[in-house]
């Protein structure tokens, strides 16, 4: 992977997303998803809620960078809470 100049955090980021997708695939095979409506204004499946939460986390990180000079650990913590809330109650 030298030609791509991947850093440790980049590898970790894409590794976590790959593990999330693999976990959701296994979970979907073992327990088929049932569309439901939570606090989101649309009917969603688990995969939909994962996608929405990943997009929201990306926007949250961009907003964090635009508003503050603080390290991204705060945005990461907020994103983890956001992902949990959307996956659980979204």
C-alpha positions in Angstrom: 0.0 0.0 0.0 3.0 2.3 -0.3 1.8 3.7 -3.5 -1.3 5.1 -1.8 0.5 6.6 1.2 -2.0 5.4 3.7 -1.6 6.6 7.2 -2.6 4.6 10.3 -5.7 6.7 11.0 -6.8 6.3 7.3 -6.4 2.5 7.5 -8.3 2.4 10.8 -11.1 4.6 9.4 -11.7 2.4 6.4 -11.1 -0.8 8.4 -13.9 0.2 10.9 -16.3 1.0 8.1 -15.5 -2.4 6.4 -16.1 -4.2 9.7 -19.4 -2.3 10.2 -20.5 -3.4 6.7 -19.4 -7.0 7.3 -21.2 -7.0 10.7 -24.4 -5.6 9.2 -24.3 -8.2 6.4 -23.9 -11.1 8.9 -26.6 -9.6 11.1 -28.9 -9.1 8.1 -28.4 -12.8 7.0 -29.0 -14.1 10.5 -31.9 -11.8 11.5 -33.6 -10.3 8.4 -34.3 -6.6 8.9 -37.9 -5.3 9.3 -38.6 -1.8 8.1 -39.8 0.5 10.9 -40.3 4.1 11.7 -38.6 5.7 14.6 -37.9 9.4 15.1 -36.7 9.8 11.5 -39.5 11.0 9.2 -39.2 8.0 6.9 -39.5 4.2 7.2 -36.0 2.7 7.4 -34.1 -0.5 7.7 -30.9 -1.1 9.7 -28.8 -0.5 6.6 -30.6 2.8 5.9 -30.1 4.0 9.5 -26.4 3.0 9.3 -26.0 5.0 6.1 -27.8 8.0 7.5 -25.7 8.0 10.7 -22.5 7.7 8.7 -23.5 10.7 6.5 -24.5 12.7 9.6 -21.2 11.9 11.3 -19.3 13.1 8.2 -21.2 16.4 8.3 -20.7 16.7 12.1 -16.9 16.3 11.6 -17.0 19.0 8.9 -18.9 21.3 11.1 -16.5 20.6 14.0 -13.6 21.6 11.7 -15.4 24.8 10.6 -16.4 26.0 14.0 -13.5 25.0 16.3 -9.7 24.4 16.3 -10.1 21.6 18.9 -8.9 18.1 18.1 -11.4 15.8 16.4 -11.7 13.6 19.4 -14.8 15.6 20.5 -16.4 15.2 17.1 -15.6 11.4 17.2 -17.3 11.1 20.6 -20.4 13.0 19.4 -20.5 10.9 16.2 -20.4 7.6 18.2 -23.4 8.9 20.3 -25.2 10.0 17.1 -24.6 6.6 15.5 -25.9 4.8 18.5 -29.0 7.0 18.8 -29.9 6.7 15.1 -29.3 3.0 14.9 -31.3 2.4 18.1 -34.2 4.8 17.9 -34.0 6.2 14.3 
